[in-house]
Amino acid sequence: MSGYRLFSTLEPDRMNRLIKTAIGQVPADMVIINGSVVNVYTKERMESCNVSICGDRIARVGPKAEHTIGPDTVVIDAASKTVIPGLIDGHTHLAWLFSATEFLKYAMKGGTTTIITETLEALPVAGVAGVIDFLESIRDQPIKILATAPPMVSISRAARRIAAQDLEALLDRDDILGLGETYWQAVIQEPDLYLPLFHQTLAAGKLLEGHSAGASFDKLSAYAAAGISSCHEPIKTEEVIDRLRMGIYVMVREGSIRRDLADIARIKDAGLDLRRLILSTDGVSPKDLIEKGYMEYVLQKAIDCGFDPIEAIQMATLNVAEHFHLDHLIGGIAPGRCADLLILPDIHTITPVTVISKGRVIAQGGEIKVQPRAHTYAPESMETIRLDRNMIADDFVIRVNNPVSTVKVRVIKMVSDLVTQEFYEDMPVIGGNILSDPIRDIVKVAAVDRTLHPGKAFTGLIQGFGLKSGAMACSAAWDSTAIIVVGASDTDMALAVNQIRKLQGGAVVCDNGRVLAELALPIFGLMSLLPIEALADATSELTVAAVDLGIPFPDPMLSLITLTGAAIPFLRICEEGLVNLKDGRRVDLIVEQIDHGEY
C-alpha cells in the first residue's frame, strides 16, 4: 500500500533550478538580504548574510547575493534584524478542542512552521479511518504538520492497542514519523501486547516515542532498552539528566497541561551537552494560544530563563529535526532545506516581524497572510456518540446486593488537579444504594462507553472534586471511548450525558435539571467547529459554571477527562470499573461489607 507522501523527493529539474539559482544563472523567487542569520549547525551568527530561496527550498546562504536577484525576485531587507529557522513543536495534541484551521490562525503568526502531533484521540472513537480523516485535515496547510501513529494504551480492554494492519497502513505514510507515546507501565506490564507494535514500527524505519513519567531508574532503563527514542514527561532536572544519559531525547514541556521549563532550566548550568534537549508544548488551550502564543512563547521563556539564545533556538529547531531524522529538510537555514524562516527584531525577542513557510510569507507583523485550508470531515467522524437511548438517573445508582447498612468502598481521591490516589471510606447503605455525600466531598463518577459498546457504564465514587451539587460531563475522556461524568445528583448526571448525546459530543455543566454551560465538540466528540475566539469564551464559561458548583481546579474539564487516562497516577476509571495503574489491575468498588441487618 502506498501512503500519502508529504516530502516529495526533488526531481532533477527542481534540483537543477536550485543549482542554477545558487550560481546566478536563474533568479531566486525570494531573497532575504542583510540579515544576522543564526546558523544552528555551527552555533554562530552570520552577519550581513543573505538567503536566496527558490520555490519552497533554500538555494544559497551567504554574502553578496546580488547575482541571485532578478527583476521579479521578492527582496526582503532584514538589516539590523535576526533570521532564524522556523520553529518546530515536537510533541503536541491537535485533535483536541480546536480544528487545525482555527489553531493555525494563531500558531502560524508566531513562527511555528512544523508541528508533530499525536493522533491517539481519534482511533478508539473512529477507527483508523478517523485517524486518516484527521490526517487529511492537517495536510496541505501553510505549514507542515506531521504525526505519530496511536499505540492506544488504555485501561479499557475494548479500546486497547492498534491492530497490526492499521498500524501498517499508517506507517506507510511519510507524514507518520513513528509510534506515538506508549506509557511505560503498559509496556512493562503487558509486553506481549505492545512489543510487537514496537518491532513493527522499528522494522518500518520509524521511531518509538516515549512517556516515562514516574519510572524508576531500572524501569526507565528497561523501557529505553525496548527502543524508546524520546520522553516529554520529566519534571525535574535530575530526571532530564537520567534520560539524556540513556540517549533519549528529552522534550521539555511548556504548555497548558504542565509548565516544566522554569524548573528544568537549571540544567543549563550542569555543563552537559544539550543537543538532545527539545522544547515542546504537549498541547495548548484556546485561551493560552490567544493570550500567550505558541512555540514563540516557549522559546522566549527559555531565553528568559537564561538559556543561551542560540542554544534555545536549537532546542526548537535543529534538535527536533535531528530527533525525527528530518534535519536534511527542516531545522536549519542551509542550501537544500525547506524555506522556513523567521525574521526577528533581535535574537532575544521572539516576536516575528515576518514568517516564511515553504518559501512564502505566511505572516507579517503579527497578521497571517495565507489562510489555513478548511477541511470537511466525513459523516462517520461527526457521529461518534452512538448511545441508542437517553440515560436515566437509575443508570447511575450504585446498588449493594447484600442486606448491610454500611460498606467500606474504594474511592478515587484527587490529590491534585490531575493526580489521584486510592482512598477507603465507610459509606452508609440507604435503601440498598450508596449515595453521593457532597458534605464529605464524596460524589459519583461514571464512565459511559459512547462508541464501542454504547451504554456500557460503571459508576464509582470520587473525593476532592469539590462538587456541591449538579454534574459535569465530557465526551473527550483520555485514552478511551467514554463520556466521563462527575455528579452530586444522579438526575443531573443523566441530563449532562444526554445533552452530550444531543450535541454529538461536548462538555456540559448542569444543576437542578438545568444546563448551565455547554460546549459542542462534534468532530470525534473531541473538537469544536467554533472560531477559536468563541471557543475560548465557551471554555471559560464552562470553567466559571464548574467553579460556581464548587470544583476548585484551574481547568475543571481537563481534571475531568484525565480520570480515564492510562498514564497519570494512579487510580482511574473506565466503563469496566476501577483500575490501579501501579499494576494495571481492575479493583473492586466495595472492599468490605461492614455490618449486616436492616437496610
C-alpha positions in Angstrom: 0.0 0.0 0.0 1.4 3.4 -0.9 0.7 6.1 1.7 0.5 9.8 1.4 3.9 11.5 0.8 4.4 14.8 2.5 8.0 15.4 1.5 8.4 14.7 -2.2 11.9 13.9 -3.4 13.3 16.7 -5.5 13.1 15.9 -9.2 16.1 16.5 -11.3 14.7 19.7 -12.8 14.0 21.2 -9.4 17.5 20.2 -8.2 18.9 21.8 -11.4 17.0 25.0 -10.7 18.4 25.2 -7.2 21.8 24.7 -8.6 21.4 27.4 -11.2 19.9 29.8 -8.7 22.9 29.3 -6.3 25.4 30.2 -9.1 23.3 33.0 -10.5 22.0 31.5 -13.7 18.4 31.6 -12.7 17.0 34.3 -10.4 15.6 33.4 -7.0 12.0 33.8 -6.1 12.8 35.5 -2.9 16.0 36.8 -1.3 16.4 38.0 2.3 19.3 40.4 2.5 21.5 42.0 5.2 20.2 39.8 8.0 22.0 38.4 11.0 21.4 34.7 10.2 21.6 32.2 13.1 23.5 29.1 12.0 22.2 26.3 14.3 24.8 23.9 12.8 27.8 25.9 13.9 26.1 27.9 16.7 27.1 31.2 15.3 25.6 34.4 13.9 26.5 35.2 10.3 26.3 39.0 9.9 25.2 40.8 6.7 24.1 37.4 5.4 21.6 36.7 2.5 19.3 33.8 2.0 18.2 33.0 -1.6 15.0 31.0 -2.0 13.8 29.0 -5.0 10.3 27.6 -4.7 9.9 26.0 -1.3 13.7 25.4 -0.8 16.7 27.4 0.1 19.3 27.6 -2.8 22.1 29.7 -1.2 23.1 31.2 2.2 26.0 33.7 2.3 27.3 37.1 1.3 26.8 39.0 -1.9 23.5 37.6 -3.2 23.0 40.2 -6.0 23.7 37.5 -8.7 20.6 35.6 -7.5 18.2 38.6 -7.7 16.2 39.2 -10.9 13.5 41.7 -11.8 10.7 39.5 -10.3 12.6 38.4 -7.2 10.9 39.4 -3.9 13.6 41.1 -1.8 13.2 41.4 1.9 15.7 43.7 3.7 16.5 42.2 7.2 19.1 44.8 8.1 19.5 45.1 11.9 17.3 42.0 12.3 17.9 38.4 13.1 16.9 35.5 10.9 16.3 32.1 12.5 14.8 28.7 11.3 11.1 28.2 11.6 10.1 26.8 14.9 9.1 23.1 15.4 6.8 21.7 18.1 8.0 18.1 18.5 5.1 16.9 20.7 1.5 18.2 20.9 -2.1 17.1 20.6 -4.1 18.8 17.8 -7.1 16.5 18.0 -8.5 18.4 21.0 -10.9 21.3 21.2 -10.0 23.3 18.0 -9.8 22.3 14.4 -6.5 22.7 12.6 -7.9 25.6 10.6 -8.6 27.6 13.7 -5.5 26.6 15.6 -3.2 27.6 12.7 -4.6 31.2 12.6 -2.7 31.8 15.8 0.2 29.2 15.6 1.4 30.5 12.2 1.8 34.1 13.1 4.1 33.3 15.9 6.6 31.5 13.7 5.8 27.8 14.1 6.4 26.2 10.7 6.4 22.5 11.6 4.3 20.5 14.1 4.4 16.9 15.1 1.1 15.8 16.7 -0.2 12.7 18.4 -3.3 11.0 16.8 -4.4 8.7 19.6 -7.6 10.6 20.4 -9.3 9.7 17.1 -8.5 6.0 16.9 -10.8 4.5 19.6 -13.9 6.5 18.6 -13.5 6.5 14.8 -11.0 3.7 13.9 -8.1 4.1 11.5 -10.5 5.8 9.0 -11.0 8.5 11.6 -7.2 8.9 12.1 -6.8 9.2 8.3 -9.6 11.8 8.2 -7.8 13.7 10.9 -4.5 13.5 9.0 -6.3 14.8 5.9 -7.4 17.8 7.9 -3.8 18.8 8.7 -2.5 18.0 5.2 -1.6 20.7 2.7 -1.7 23.5 5.2 0.6 26.6 5.0 2.9 24.9 7.5 4.0 21.3 7.7 2.1 19.1 10.2 3.3 15.6 10.8 2.1 12.9 13.2 2.7 9.7 15.1 0.6 6.6 14.9 -1.5 5.8 18.0 -0.4 2.8 20.0 -3.6 3.1 22.0 -2.6 2.3 25.6 -5.8 2.2 27.5 -7.2 0.9 30.8 -10.3 -0.2 28.8 -9.8 -3.5 27.1 -12.2 -2.6 24.4 -10.1 0.5 23.4 -6.7 -1.1 23.8 -4.0 -1.5 21.2 -4.0 -0.6 17.5 -4.4 -3.5 15.1 -1.2 -4.5 13.2 -2.8 -4.0 9.8 -4.0 -0.5 10.8 -0.5 0.4 12.1 1.0 -0.9 8.9 -1.3 1.4 6.8 -0.3 4.4 8.9 3.4 3.6 9.0 3.4 3.5 5.2 2.7 7.3 5.1 5.6 9.6 5.3 3.6 12.1 7.4 3.6 9.4 10.1 7.0 9.5 11.8 6.6 6.7 14.2 4.6 5.2 17.0 3.2 7.8 19.5 3.6 7.9 23.2 3.4 4.5 24.9 3.1 4.7 28.6 6.0 2.7 30.2 3.7 0.9 32.7 1.7 -0.8 30.0 4.9 -1.8 28.1 6.4 -3.4 31.1 3.1 -4.9 32.4 2.0 -6.3 29.0 5.0 -6.7 26.8 3.2 -9.3 24.6 0.7 -6.6 23.7 3.0 -3.7 22.8 6.4 -5.1 21.9 5.1 -6.5 18.5 4.0 -2.9 17.7 7.5 -1.7 18.7 9.1 -4.3 16.3 6.7 -3.4 13.5 7.5 0.3 13.9 11.3 -0.1 14.0 11.2 -2.5 11.1 9.5 0.2 9.1 12.4 2.5 9.9 10.4 4.7 12.2 10.6 6.0 15.8 9.2 5.0 19.1 8.0 8.0 21.2 8.0 7.6 24.9 6.1 8.5 28.1 8.1 7.6 31.2 6.6 9.7 34.0 7.4 8.2 37.3 9.6 5.4 36.1 12.3 4.3 38.5 15.9 4.2 37.1 15.7 0.4 36.5 12.3 0.6 34.8 13.4 3.5 32.8 16.4 1.5 31.6 14.2 -1.4 30.7 11.9 1.0 28.8 14.8 2.6 26.9 16.1 -0.9 26.0 13.0 -1.5 24.0 14.0 1.3 21.6 12.2 4.3 23.0 13.7 7.5 21.5 12.2 10.4 23.4 10.2 11.4 26.5 8.3 14.6 27.2 7.5 13.8 30.9 10.5 14.8 33.1 9.6 17.5 35.6 12.9 17.7 37.4 16.5 18.4 36.2 17.7 15.0 37.6 15.0 13.2 35.6 16.1 15.0 32.4 19.8 14.1 33.0 18.9 10.4 33.6 17.2 10.3 30.2 19.8 12.2 28.3 22.5 9.9 29.6 20.5 7.0 28.2 20.5 8.6 24.7 16.8 9.6 25.0 15.8 13.0 23.5 14.1 14.9 26.2 11.2 17.3 25.3 10.9 20.0 27.9 7.2 20.7 28.2 5.8 24.2 28.5 2.1 24.1 27.6 -1.4 24.2 29.1 -1.2 20.8 30.8 2.1 21.3 32.5 4.7 24.1 32.6 8.1 22.5 33.4 10.6 24.8 31.7 11.4 27.1 34.6 12.2 24.2 37.0 14.3 22.3 34.4 16.1 25.4 33.2 18.9 24.9 35.8 20.2 22.1 33.6 21.9 24.9 31.7 24.4 25.2 34.5 25.2 21.5 34.6 27.9 21.6 31.9 26.2 19.0 29.8 25.7 18.8 26.0 22.1 19.8 25.4 21.8 18.9 21.8 19.2 16.2 22.8 17.1 18.7 24.7 13.9 19.9 22.9 11.2 22.4 23.6 7.6 21.3 23.2 4.1 22.2 24.3 2.2 18.8 24.8 -0.8 20.9 23.8 -2.1 24.4 24.4 -5.6 25.6 25.3 -7.5 28.1 23.2 -7.1 30.8 25.9 -3.4 30.2 26.2 -2.9 30.2 22.4 -4.7 33.5 22.1 -3.1 35.2 25.1 0.4 33.7 25.2 1.1 32.3 21.7 2.6 29.0 20.7 6.2 27.9 20.2 7.4 31.5 20.1 6.2 31.9 23.7 8.1 28.7 24.7 11.3 29.8 23.0 11.0 33.3 24.6 10.6 31.7 28.0 13.7 29.5 27.5 15.7 32.6 26.7 14.2 34.5 29.6 15.1 31.5 31.9 18.8 32.1 31.0 19.5 29.6 28.2 21.9 30.9 25.6 19.7 32.2 22.8 21.3 30.1 20.0 21.2 27.0 22.2 17.5 27.7 22.9 16.8 28.2 19.2 18.5 24.8 18.5 16.1 23.2 21.0 13.1 24.5 19.0 14.6 23.8 15.5 17.6 21.5 14.8 17.4 19.3 17.8 13.8 18.4 17.0 14.6 17.8 13.3 17.5 15.6 14.2 15.4 13.5 16.6 12.8 12.8 13.9 15.5 12.3 11.2 14.3 15.3 9.3 17.3 17.6 9.6 18.1 17.2 5.9 14.8 19.0 5.3 14.0 21.2 8.2 15.5 22.7 11.4 18.2 25.0 9.9 18.9 27.6 7.3 21.1 26.0 4.6 21.0 25.1 0.9 18.5 22.4 0.1 16.5 22.8 3.2 12.9 23.8 3.3 12.5 27.6 3.2 11.1 28.0 6.7 12.4 31.2 8.3 11.6 33.9 10.9 12.8 37.4 10.8 13.0 38.7 14.4 13.7 42.2 15.8 16.7 40.7 17.6 17.9 37.4 18.9 16.4 38.0 22.3 13.0 38.9 21.1 10.9 36.1 19.7 8.2 38.2 18.1 8.5 37.6 14.4 8.3 40.5 12.0 8.0 38.1 9.1 7.2 34.4 9.0 8.2 32.4 5.9 7.0 28.9 5.4 7.5 26.7 2.3 9.1 29.8 0.6 6.0 32.0 1.1 5.4 34.9 3.5 2.6 33.5 5.7 2.6 36.2 8.4 3.7 39.7 8.6 3.7 42.0 11.7 1.6 39.5 13.7 -1.1 39.1 11.0 -1.4 36.0 8.8 -1.2 36.5 5.0 -2.1 32.9 4.0 -5.3 31.4 5.2 -5.3 27.8 6.5 -7.2 25.3 4.5 -10.6 24.2 5.8 -11.5 20.5 5.9 -14.8 18.8 5.7 -14.9 15.8 8.0 -16.5 12.5 6.9 -20.0 11.9 8.4 -18.6 9.0 10.4 -16.2 11.3 12.2 -19.1 13.5 13.2 -21.3 10.7 14.6 -19.2 9.0 17.3 -21.8 9.4 20.1 -23.7 6.1 19.5 -25.8 5.8 22.6 -29.1 4.3 21.4 -31.2 5.9 24.2 -31.1 8.7 26.8 -29.7 7.8 30.2 -31.9 8.0 33.3 -31.0 8.6 36.9 -31.3 4.9 37.7 -28.3 4.2 35.4 -26.1 5.8 37.9 -27.4 4.1 41.0 -24.7 2.1 43.0 -26.6 -0.9 44.4 -25.4 -3.1 47.2 -26.9 -6.6 46.8 -26.5 -7.9 50.3 -28.5 -6.7 53.3 -25.9 -4.4 55.0 -26.2 -1.0 56.4 -22.6 0.1 55.8 -19.8 -0.7 53.3 -16.2 0.1 53.0 -15.6 1.4 49.5 -12.6 2.3 47.4 -12.7 6.0 46.4 -10.8 7.9 43.8 -9.2 10.7 45.7 -8.0 13.8 43.9 -4.6 14.8 45.4 -4.1 17.5 42.7 -6.0 18.7 39.7 -4.7 15.7 37.8 -3.2 13.1 40.1 -5.4 10.7 42.1 -4.8 8.0 44.7 -6.7 5.2 46.4 -8.8 6.1 49.4 -11.0 4.0 51.6 -14.2 5.3 53.2 -17.2 3.8 55.1 -20.4 4.7 53.3 -23.9 4.1 54.5 -26.3 1.9 52.5 -29.7 3.6 52.2 -32.5 1.7 50.6 -29.9 -0.7 49.2 -27.9 2.0 47.5 -24.7 4.0 48.1 -25.5 7.7 47.6 -23.3 10.8 46.9 -22.3 12.7 50.0 -21.3 16.3 49.0 -20.9 17.3 52.6 -17.9 14.9 52.8 -16.9 15.9 49.3 -17.7 12.4 48.0 -19.8 12.3 44.8 -20.3 9.9 42.0 -18.1 9.4 38.9 -19.1 7.4 35.9 -17.6 6.3 32.6 -20.2 5.6 29.9 -18.9 3.9 26.7 -20.2 6.0 23.8 -18.8 4.1 20.8 -17.6 0.5 21.0 -20.1 -0.8 23.5 -22.6 2.1 23.7 -24.2 2.4 27.0 -21.9 0.1 28.9 -21.1 2.0 32.1 -19.5 1.9 35.5 -20.2 4.2 38.4 -17.8 4.8 41.3 -17.1 7.4 43.9 -14.6 10.3 43.9 -13.4 12.6 46.7 -11.8 16.0 46.3 -13.6 17.1 43.1 -15.4 19.7 45.2 -18.8 19.4 43.5 -21.5 20.6 45.9 -24.4 20.0 43.5 -25.2 19.3 39.9 -22.9 17.4 37.4 -20.2 17.9 34.8 -19.6 15.6 31.8 -17.4 15.5 28.8 -17.1 13.2 25.8 -13.3 13.7 25.4 -12.2 11.3 28.1 -8.5 10.4 27.7 -7.4 7.1 26.2 -11.0 5.8 25.9 -14.3 5.8 24.2 -16.1 7.1 27.4 -18.2 10.0 28.3 -16.9 10.8 31.8 -19.3 12.4 34.2 -19.0 13.5 37.9 -22.1 14.4 39.8 -23.7 15.0 43.2 -27.1 14.2 41.6 -28.0 11.1 39.6 -30.6 13.1 37.7 -28.1 15.8 36.7 -25.6 13.2 35.7 -28.1 11.7 33.3 -29.0 15.2 32.0 -25.4 16.0 31.3 -24.8 12.8 29.4 -28.0 13.2 27.4 -27.0 16.7 26.4 -23.7 15.4 25.1 -25.7 12.8 23.1 -27.8 15.6 21.7 -24.7 17.7 20.8 -22.9 14.6 19.3 -20.1 15.3 21.6 -19.2 18.1 24.0 -18.8 19.2 27.6 -21.7 20.1 29.8 -22.2 21.6 33.3 -25.7 21.3 34.8 -27.5 21.8 38.1 -31.1 21.2 39.3 -32.2 19.9 35.9 -30.9 22.9 34.0 -27.9 23.1 31.6 -25.7 26.0 32.9 -23.0 25.8 30.2 -22.1 23.7 27.3 -19.6 23.3 24.5 -20.4 21.3 21.4 -17.5 19.0 20.2 -19.0 17.3 17.2 -15.7 16.2 15.5 -15.0 12.8 17.0 -16.7 14.1 20.2 -13.4 15.9 20.8 -13.2 19.0 18.6 -15.2 22.1 18.0 -16.4 23.9 14.9 -16.3 27.3 16.6 -13.9 30.1 15.7 -11.1 29.9 18.2 -12.1 33.1 20.0 -15.6 31.8 20.5 -14.2 28.5 21.6 -12.0 30.3 24.2 -15.1 32.1 25.5 -17.1 28.9 25.7 -14.4 27.0 27.7 -14.2 30.0 30.1 -17.9 29.8 30.6 -17.7 26.1 31.4 -14.9 26.8 33.9 -16.9 29.5 35.6 -20.0 27.3 35.8 -18.0 24.4 37.2 -16.2 26.6 39.8 -19.6 28.0 40.9 -20.7 24.4 41.7 -17.6 24.0 43.9 -15.0 22.5 41.6 -11.7 24.1 42.7 -9.4 23.2 39.8 -8.0 25.8 37.3 -9.2 23.7 34.3 -12.1 21.6 35.5 -12.7 20.0 32.1 -9.0 18.8 32.0 -9.3 17.4 35.5 -12.5 15.6 34.5 -11.2 14.0 31.2 -8.0 12.7 32.7 -9.8 10.4 35.1 -9.8 7.7 32.4 -6.2 8.3 31.4 -3.7 5.4 31.5 -0.7 7.5 32.4 -1.3 9.8 35.3 -1.1 8.1 38.8 -2.8 6.2 39.9 -6.5 5.1 40.5 -8.5 5.6 37.3 -12.0 4.6 35.9 -13.4 3.2 32.7 -16.6 1.6 31.6 -15.3 -1.7 33.0 -14.5 -0.4 36.5 -11.7 1.0 38.6 -8.1 0.3 37.6 -4.9 0.7 39.7 -2.1 1.9 37.3 0.6 0.6 39.7 -0.1 -3.0 38.4 -2.7 -2.4 35.7 -5.3 -4.5 37.5 -9.0 -3.9 38.0 -10.1 -3.4 41.6 -13.5 -3.6 43.3 -15.5 -0.6 44.4 -16.8 -2.3 47.5 -13.9 -3.5 49.7 -15.8 -4.8 52.7 -19.4 -5.2 53.9 -19.1 -4.0 57.5 -22.3 -5.0 59.3 -25.5 -6.9 58.5 -29.1 -6.1 59.4 -31.9 -4.0 58.2 -31.3 -1.7 55.2 
